[in-house]
Amino acid sequence: MKEAAAGEEASMNHPAASCGVSEGNSVFICAASRGECNPKEILKPFDCALADSDLFPLTARTVSVLQINLGKVCNQVCKHCHVDAGPDKTETMSAATVDLCIKALKNSFVPTVDITGGAPEMHPEYRRLVTECVAEGRSVKTRTNLTILGENGYEDLPGFWAARAVEVVTSLPYYQKETVDRLRGPGVFEASVEALKRLNSAGYGVLERLPLNLVYNPCGAYLPPSQKSVEADFRRELKKRYGISFTNLFTLTNMPLGRFLSFLTASGNLKMYIERLRSSYNPAAAFNVMCRETVSVGWDGSLYDCDFNQSIGLKCAFGSPDHIRDFSVERLGRRRIVTAEHCYGCTAGAGSSCTGTVA
């Protein structure tokens, strides 16, 4: 990438420079780009909120997590999915790009690899990727929707993970059948309960070396409640009703992107939800956002500051590598983060990340 001219560099330091998403996906327009940014406003464009918090421009601190998204193929169609994954999707990482991810890990030290999708287990290179990452001495997390563990060819995954001490992160919207099936489809809750029992039988959520972490998303257009209180409720109810144990529960704010954005629009809740996120902006959460220590690899090898930016095509920019073939911890560890108005989702209230609250 060519060096920016002096005028270009100056423009990139203005809050408006990092706003905006691709046409067709954007519901946010930064008022700063129209000369309307008013620091006194309560509801302000995200970069103006960062500026008021002395955090603009937002920059990375390091790269401690490489999150690899293997594609959009999934056995479920969840209403809150920000990547719009499903059985009919064709976007999937090539074996050559998987090789580039492994090469990047061999050539630089990133302590944690976080594998996601879609349903990443459905990728033909999934097991090889997990095995190679473990062999390189990295801590490996895998994200699962649980129901995949009951399908043919995937029943042995709990044992596969346990043998390699892979951390399992599962999505479970609630501990009641009606709520889960409404959000994720008929029969999903019962299949999820059976999968959790099998994970417990393999030692997950029981043995300290095999963490089983649940992810909770609100089932509507509101912020998640206290993570500690939700975890206590889940721990009590899952144990009492089904004998299930788990390690931690993470609350995750629903992002106004993908399928959840369609729901907000269709239900007439979009404006209210966006205003709720904006008015709940927390500078402490902004200071600790996950993108400051994470790099996300898309199915085509492109690099993003997070999985949410990936879902709308906002690549790493401002002079940093934007493809896994050019991966550099040194350059990515001091890059400027590309922000847009959906970033209010990670900075509202106690904050939100792939490991729960941040403030």
N, C-alpha and C positions, 0 to 999 in steps of 0.2 A: 504494500500500500504506500502511495506517495505521501511525502510529508505535506501537511496542510499549509497553505499560504497563511500569512499573518492574519489577513482578514477572516479567512475560514476558521482559523484557530480561535479567534476572538468570538466568532459566532457560535462555535461549539461550546463555549463557556456560558452561554445564555441559556436559561431554563427551557426556552422554547425549542432549542436545538435537538433535545432528546425525546420530544413528545411525538406522538402519532404512531399509528399502526397501519398495516396494509388495507387498501380499500376493500370493503366488503366485510371486514372484521371489526372495524372501529366503531365504537359508540362514544368515544371520548375525543374531544378536541381541546387542546391546551389553549386557554384564553391568552396565555403569554404570546402565542404565535400571532394573535390578532391585536397585540398591544393593549390587552385588557387586563393583564395580570395586576391584581391589587393585593399587596401583602396584608391589608387590613381585613380582607374578606375572610369569613369563617370557612366557607367552602371554596377551596382554591385549587388550581392545577397542581399536580403532585410535585413537580419540581419547585414550585413556589413554596410549598409546604416544607420541602427539604431545605430550601434557602433560609426560611424563617427559623429552621432548627440548626443552622450552621452545618448542614450536611451536604450542601450542593457545591460541586458535583459529587455524587455518590461514587466511591471507588472501592475496588477489591482490596482485601487485606492479605489474602493468601489463596492457595487452592488446596483445600484439605479434603474435598469431596469431588470425585468425577462421577456425575450421574449420566448413565447411558440409557437412552430410550431406544429400545429395539424395534419400535414401530407401533402402529395403530391396531394391529390385529388383536381381537379379543373375543372371548366366548360370551360376553355380556354386552348389554347396551344400557348404561346407567344414565339417569336423567341429569346427574350433576357433573358428568364427565367433561373436563375442560379441553381434552384432546380429541373428543368426538370419536372415540374408539368403538369398534364393533366387529362382528363376524364378516361383514362385507367389505372391510377395508383391505387395501392392497399395499399400503405404505409399510415397508419392512426393510431393516438394515441388511445390506449385502454381506456375504462372507468376507469380502475384501475390506469393507469398512470395519467389521469386527476385528480383523487383523490389525487395522490401523489403530484401533482403540487399545489393543493388547500391546502393540509396539510403543504407543505413547506412554503406557504404564511402565514398560521396561526401560524406557529412556529417561524417565523422570519419576521422582517419588511423590505420589499422592496417596495418603494413607488409607483412604476409604473409597470403595467403589459401590455405587448405588444403582442397581439395575431395575429398570421400570419399563412400562409400555403404555397402552394395551395390556395384554396378558403376556409378559415377557417370556414365560415358560413355553409358549407356543412357537417361539422362534426356533428354527432348526439348529442354530449355533449357540443356543442358550447355555446348554450344559458345558460346552467347550469353553465358553467365555467365563463361566463361574469357576471352572477347574483351573484355567490359566491364571485368573486373578488371585485365587487362593495360593497357587504355586508361587506367585510373585510376592507372597507375604502380605497381601493387602487384606484389610478388613472388608468383607463383602456383605452388603445388604441386598435382599431381593424383595420386591414388592409383589404381592399376590392378591387376587380378588377372592381367594379361597375356593370358589366353586370349581375352578379348573382342576383341583386336586381329586375330584370325583370322576373325571373323564378318563376315557381309555388312553393309556400311555403316560399318564401323569400321576398315577397312584403311588409310585415309589419316591416321589419328590421329597416328602418329609425325611426319609432315610438318606437320600442324596444330600440334602442340605445339612442334616445333623452330622454326617461323616466329615463334612468340610467346615463345620462350625459357622455356617452362614446365618446371619441375623435375618429373621423373617418379619416383614412389616405387612400387615393385612388391613384391608378396608372392611369395616363393619359399621354401617350407619347407626344401628341401634340394637338393643337386645330384645326387641319385640318383632314378631313375624310380620305383622301388618305393615309396619313402617318400612322395614327393609324391602319387602316384596313390592311395595308401592314405588319405591325409589329405584330398585334394581331389577325387578321382574319377578313373576310368580315362581315359587319354589327356591328362590335364592337363599332365603333365610335358613331353611332346613339343611340345604347343601352346605352352607357356611358353618353351621353348628357341627355337622359331621366332620368337616375338614378341621375345625379347631380341636375336636376330640382326638383326631388322628395325629395332629401336631403335638398335643399334650402327651399322647402315647409314645411319641418319638423323643420326648424329653423337652420339647419347646414349651416355654412358660413354666417349666417345672425345675429344670436344671439351670444354674446360673450361667453356664457357658452357652446356653441356647436361648437367647432372648426372643420372645414372641410379643411384638408390639402391635397394638390396634390403632387404627386411624378413624376418628369420628368426624363426619361432616354434618352440619345442620341439614335438616330435611326441607328447608324453606329459605326465604329471603331474609335471613337474620344472622347475626353473629353467633359463634359458638359460646356457650356459657363457660364458666370457670373450668379449666382443664382438670384440676384436682377433684372438683365435685363430680364431673362426668366420669372420671376414672373410678372414683369410689362407687358410683352407681353401677357402672358396668361390672366392676369386680364382684360386688355383692350379688347382683342379679344373675350373671353368667354362672357363678359358682353355685348359687342356690337352685337355679332352674335346670342347669345342664352339667354341673360338675366341672366347668371349664376354668382353667387358670391362665393368666397372661402376665407379662412383665410390666409393660407400661401402656398407657393410652395417650395418643396425641390428638389434640383438636386441630382441625384444619378449616380455615375460612373458605367458603365456596367462592371461586373466582368468577367474575362476570365475563366469562369466555366460553366458547364452544357450545355444548349442549345446554349448560346452565344459563348462558346468555339467551339462548332461544326460549327457555322456560320463563326467564324474567320478562322478556319482551311480550310473549304470548299472554302472560298472566297480568300484565300491566304493572309489574312491580319494579321495573328497571330503574326508573328515576328515584324512587324511594330508596332502593337498595344502594345505589351509587351515593346518594346523599348520606346514608347511614355510614357507609365506609369512610367517606370524606370527613364527616363530622367526628368520627372516632379516631382520627389520625393520632398516633402516639410517637413522639420523637425517640423514645427509648427503644421501641420496636423497630423504627427505621434504622437506628444505629446498628442493630443486631440482625438485619435481614440476611437470609441464608445465601443470597447471591454474592455476598462479600467474601465467601469462602468456598463457593461451589461453582463448577462449570458443568453445563448440561450439553450432552452430545445428542443431536437429533438422528433420526433413522438414516438420513443421507450423509451423515458425517459433519454437518454444520454445527458450529459451536454457539451456545446461547448462555446468557447469564442465569437462566432458570428454565424449568420445564414450562412455565406459563408464557414466557417470552417465546419459547419454541412453538407453542401452539398457534401463535399469530405471526410467526416468521420474523421476529426481531432478533437478528443475529448479534453476537458480540461485535462491537464496532470501535471507532475512535482509535484506529491504529493497532488493535490487538488481533491475534489470529482468529479467523472465523471458520476454520475447518480443522478437523482432527489431524489431518496430515501435517499441519503446521503447529501442532500443540507445543506450547512452551509455558512451563510453570512460572518462569521468571516474568514473562510479558503478561500472561493472563492474571498473575497474582498482583498486579498493580494497574490493571485496566480500569477504565471508567465504565460504570454500569449503565446500560441502556434502560431508561425508565419510561413509563407511560402511566396513564391514569389507573390502569388495573392494579398498579403497585400499591394503591390504597388497601387492597385486600390483604397484603402481607403486613401492613403497618397499622391496621385498625385494632383498637383495644389492646390486648396482651400480645398482639402480633401472631403471625402464622408462618409455619415453615414445614418442611417435610419431617421434622422432628418435633412438631408441636409449637407451643407458644415460645416467644423469644424475649418477652419483657416482663 
